[in-house]
Amino acid sequence: MTNRYAKKNLASSFIATRNIHSGTIPDPYTGAILPPIYQTATYALDEIEQHKGYTYSRVSNPGVTMLENRLAGIEDALGAICFATGMAATTTLLLTFLSKDDHLICSDVVYGGTVRLIEQLLNKYGIHASFVDASDPNKVKQAIKKNTKLILIETPANPTLKLNNISKISKIAQEHKIPIAVDNTFLTASIQQPLRLGADIVLYSTTKYIDGHNATVGGALISNNSKMLEDFDFNRKTVGSIQSPFNAWLILQGVKTLDLRMKQHSENAIQVASFLENHKKVSQIFYPGLKSFPQYDLAQEQHMGGYHGGMLCFEVNGGMDKAIEVMNKVTLCTLAESLGSVETLITHPATMTHKPIEPSVRQKIGISDGLIRLSVGLEHYKDIINDLNQALK
Ligand SMILES: *Cc1c(COP(=O)(O)O)cnc(C)c1O
């Protein structure tokens, strides 16, 4: 069916437009501006081996395809594969490149679930990782072994915000013909575009900023490499980790405001970070947009538009006990796992998101027991500051 609106799929160069229009057109049958939810398990064949592109919803679903086309469009990439969760995306990524006796290089500060997947599951199958301080690209180079089959970095890292230089590490990966994936969950394509910086794969927990409303869990792998995309697709179908039609539909709506949200998250976060930096009870604060941030220069170079996202972390005088007091006293900020939504969320990595990491390792990589992670939401920043101020008293 010809449709004049199909033209808009020829992506605009502006992310704000692609957030809204990539991958969808008004419904060809009714004109409905939002696509229908294809809530179906299976699809009728016309004849043996003749179908309309869909056979079974573990393999693919029209709504999931629309979300994939949108996410690929936003990233200006060849394709995207969407998963039921971010961890399903990470699992598929690792299973695609690694088998028995293979080696993975992973940046040392990563989402706790990624560490758990490697150390408590994949290790059993003979897959081992070196967790490397990738803020120094030379350390990545030194960690490469004959059997290294994948490099996975997260930047900014969850929860300390440590940065890794994507261009430099991608160059090292290319020289050694090792694929490199970047977990871009904290910034999204509005602020950082790893594929343009030389990475092969972008990994997302769409649960966070891409959905943005705490409505769904989900994940995505995005790439310009058709063989990699085919393998991710095959492995997703094989293990059965596809996104559900309803969640895909919700994410397709949430992502429309991504660019707008990322800018406002960043503007709120710099206000909150500046407040915390000047508060006498705060001993340390990490936000890539602050001049005091140890990798401020790299943040300026790698992050786009002068924005640095909505995530920050800080420590208060008095360590763990005082930190717990603050987290128990906030009322506007919600004490919860997760991040990247319109609601401000406050998290204690040591007992929540990063609990799977060995306490001594946690200390070594800067996740102290008193560290507080804040996902600055889209409430008025003065309300967020007032709430933190009363909790710090
Ligand atoms: C949350 C998160 C994940 C895991 O995603 P889920 O959707 O919770 O499975 C992976 N990486 C980062 C950086 C995250 O914050």
The ligand as an SDF file (V2000), in Angstrom:
LIG
                    3D

 15 15  0  0  0  0  0  0  0  0999 V2000
   19.3460   -1.4670   34.4870 C   0  0  0  0  0  0  0  0  0  0  0  0
   20.5650   -1.6470   33.7070 C   0  0  0  0  0  0  0  0  0  0  0  0
   20.8080   -2.8340   33.0010 C   0  0  0  0  0  0  0  0  0  0  0  0
   19.8640   -4.0170   33.0620 C   0  0  0  0  0  0  0  0  0  0  0  0
   18.6200   -3.7370   32.5000 O   0  0  0  0  0  0  0  0  0  0  0  0
   17.2260   -4.3890   32.9610 P   0  0  0  0  0  0  0  0  0  0  0  0
   16.2630   -3.7460   32.0380 O   0  0  0  0  0  0  0  0  0  0  0  0
   17.0260   -4.0450   34.3980 O   0  0  0  0  0  0  0  0  0  0  0  0
   17.3280   -5.8600   32.7780 O   0  0  0  0  0  0  0  0  0  0  0  0
   21.9670   -2.9020   32.2370 C   0  0  0  0  0  0  0  0  0  0  0  0
   22.8500   -1.8750   32.1850 N   0  0  0  0  0  0  0  0  0  0  0  0
   22.6430   -0.7270   32.8710 C   0  0  0  0  0  0  0  0  0  0  0  0
   23.6470    0.3710   32.7820 C   0  0  0  0  0  0  0  0  0  0  0  0
   21.5030   -0.5810   33.6550 C   0  0  0  0  0  0  0  0  0  0  0  0
   21.3190    0.5500   34.3500 O   0  0  0  0  0  0  0  0  0  0  0  0
  1  2  1  0
  2  3  1  0
  2 14  2  0
  3  4  1  0
  3 10  2  0
  4  5  1  0
  5  6  1  0
  6  7  2  0
  6  8  1  0
  6  9  1  0
 10 11  1  0
 11 12  2  0
 12 13  1  0
 12 14  1  0
 14 15  1  0
M  END
$$$$
